[in-house]
Amino acid sequence: MSPLLDADDPNSLDIVCDVILVDWFNAGVDRFDIRDLREEIEAHFKDMDRPVPAEVADPRTLVPTLRLLQARPHIVRPARVTGIEWQFLRNGDRE
């Protein structure tokens, strides 16, 4: 049986990001720190025994993680101008 996620697939980073965001949303998380998302993405790849994509491997560089979040304006938005803290859009939050 093939795995649900092929870590070598170029879209795997987007897929892992979406899986984490859905898990957090369903768990009732309202706000999160971009650094926590980067760490969670890294952990997912390590759990799959796959190399962490270079885009998120360096914890000092958050721009790739920021771009992942910016590509999802339908589910998250920055909670602060700095872009470090993000929040989920729930019923009534849409502008």
N, C-alpha and C positions, 0 to 999 in steps of 0.2 A: 504494500500500500504506500502510495507516495505521500509525503508530508503536505499539510495544508498550505504551508508557506515555504517557498523555495528561497532561501536566504541569498542565493546568487542572482536572483531576479533583480533587475535594476529598479523595480518598483517596490522591493521588499521594505525599504526604509519608510516609504509612505504607508504601506500596509501595517507595519508595526506601530507607527505613530497613530493610525486610525484605531487599531485594536486597543491601545493603551487609553486613548481618549474615550472610547466607548466604555471601557471598563470603569474608568474614573467617573464618567457621567452617570452610569447606571448605579454606581456605589454612592451617589449623592454628593460627590465633590462639587463645590461651587467655584472655588478658586484654586489655582496651583502655580507653582514657581517653575519657570522655564528650565531651571537647572534640574529640578526633579524629573521633568519629562526627559531631558537628555540622559540622565542616569538610568531611567527606566528603559529607554530604548537600548542603551548599552547592555543592560542586564538581559534583555530579551535575546539579543544576538549571542551573548555569552552562554545563555541557557540552551541555545540551539547548537552550541559548539561551533559557531561560525565567527569569522573575524568581524569586529565592529566596523561599520562603514567609516571611512576616513572623515566624512562630513560631521560625524558626531563623536568621534573617538577622543578628541581633545576637549577636556572640560573647560578650558580657558576660552574656547571659541564657541559662542552661542549663536552666531549668525545663521548657520545651517538649520538649527532647531527653530530659530525665529522664523525662517522662511517656511518651514513646515507648518507652523501655526498660522502665518499670514495667508497661506494657501487654503485655509479653512475658515473663512469669515462667516460661514453659515452656521458654525457650531461654537466658535470661540472668538473672543476679542480681548485686547489688552485691558487690564484693569487699571493700569497706571501708564503714564507717558513713557516710562523707562523701558517698557516691554518685558520686564522681568516677571511680573505677576500677571496671570491671565485668568479669565473667567469664562465659564460656559454660558452660552445663550440658552435660557430656558423660556418657558411660556411667559410672554409679556416682556421679555428682554429685547426683542427684535426692534430695530429702529427703522 
